[in-house]
Amino acid sequence: MTDFAATKAMFDLPEGMIYLDGNSLGPLPKTAKARVASMIEDEWGQMLITGWNKAGWMQQPLSIGDRIGRLIGAEPGHVVMGDTLSIKVYQAVASALELNPTRRVVLSDNGNFPSDLYIVQGLLKSLGADFELRVVDPEDVAANITEDLAVLMLTEVDYRTGRMHDMKALTELAHAKGVMTVWDLAHSAGAVPVDLAGCQADFAVGCSYKYLNSGPGGPAFIYVAPRHVDAARPALSGWLGHEAPFAFDLDYRPGTGIERMRVGTPPMIQLAALDASMEIWDQVEMADVRAKSITLCDRFIAGIEASCPELTLASPRDGTTRGSQVSFAFEEGYAAMQAVIARGVIGDFRAPDIMRFGFTPLYIDDADVDGAVAIIADVMNNRLWDRPEYKIRAAVT
Ligand SMILES: *Cc1c(COP(=O)(O)O)cnc(C)c1O
């Protein structure tokens, strides 16, 4: 069993704050401060360029990728870190399209995170007018998996509501129609158990700064199934994905295996922070995280519904079809969330009316849930949100 009291003690959470936004930006692991300081002083400072060999910098995108791979059910050696998630979406969809060369359509849903849709719109525009992005309602995805599709690109857990797609069933349906799959695990990695190998997923991508706590701007990951990786042509053919980067050949030849999905120089300071976070994750079983996360979310839903009649549940009630977050709809949700944040409970707001709360068993416990419910009930029942300063929209909501 994972010891969640022990993991909670490994995070540096501000005194008096109940942090329900680890689904957007994970908190600081205590050891990350020393790990990053040592990376800067002992590695960058003292080793300088020799750190690439001496400190093993060059291998870290793969070794850390494998540690994340354990959490998402990937075969060892098939996950690599680098760039941001938007870039990894581009790479995955571009390679998947080429592996299905007679087809021209990408299917996604309107619950997907906009950046994923924007990236595919941009990619398809470069490829030509005969390529199409088809976007349907999340409930209609299965019925729209047809034999003209090249790629099915979905985010497993809806960023707004936490609704989950059935990865195994949809991947099977896609394969039965000759469709490649790209799964975005932004709200899955570290939130719910994922079994990429068991689901026969083709490509997967995700970020490390949400549930995996690498800090703002931490690198993303990409997975390519072993059966595809030597055939997948990297659309972003950078030197670190070359078979022999230090041969400095003038022509690109893809590297072996997942290394070909590397693009350029990895962000070593940010990877040091991620390394510190993975030391916590290395001690954690995803089955335990899932069980505790469902308990926390159910407790929150019960508490809010019992005390806040104006809030409407916008997430699935059934914990097994919900990610590790709970959302409530409220017309004045933005102002209400600002009032809640001002009282030390940190969630966020997603347009048009969603108050979103993330529950991460690594550092959130039952007492935090009860404390948050009490503050939200106070804000709602005493209309504490109804003040002009809570209605001014900040750049990041
Ligand atoms: C958070 C998130 C992103 C963000 O992409 P970045 O390139 O890291 O800014 C993209 N897609 C999904 C589904 C997300 O949840």
The ligand as a Gaussian input file, in Angstrom:
#p B3LYP/6-31G(d) Opt

LIG

0 1
 C       -2.480000      21.093000     -20.314000
 C       -2.783000      20.585000     -21.676000
 C       -2.041000      21.017000     -22.797000
 C       -0.982000      22.086000     -22.660000
 O       -0.009000      21.990000     -23.645000
 P        1.398000      22.721000     -23.438000
 O        2.061000      22.626000     -24.745000
 O        2.119000      21.971000     -22.352000
 O        1.131000      24.122000     -23.009000
 C       -2.323000      20.448000     -24.022000
 N       -3.290000      19.508000     -24.163000
 C       -4.026000      19.081000     -23.103000
 C       -5.069000      18.034000     -23.303000
 C       -3.802000      19.627000     -21.847000
 O       -4.550000      19.247000     -20.816000

